[in-house]
Amino acid sequence: MKSPLPLVTLLLLAVVATLFGTAQAACGPNARCPADASNYLLPHPDCTQYFLCNQGTACEQSCPPGQHFNAYHRQCEAPETACCDIFVPCNPTA
């Protein structure tokens, strides 16, 4: 009879991965975040992300799949209107 240990180990790893697999937003002080502002959004070097600032602390956030952050409108939107990626044709909206 085979030992159930490999199966138990695999199940335990799956449970741990499920519980801890969701990445926490990376947060830290950011000189670009106003010290007196909350819910202030700043662009991130990665077009699919942005920083959410609260009292001088910035936390990385992600746009919904398929969207880029528009620094002018301070929101996530279609890549062609966000004009963040130099390799995507830009057709900004007013």
Secondary structure as UniProt FT lines:
FT   HELIX           5..20
FT   STRAND          27..29
FT   TURN            31..32
FT   TURN            35..36
FT   STRAND          38..43
FT   TURN            47..48
FT   STRAND          49..54
FT   TURN            55..56
FT   STRAND          57..62
FT   TURN            65..66
FT   STRAND          68..70
FT   TURN            71..74
FT   STRAND          75..77
FT   HELIX           79..82
FT   TURN            86..87
//
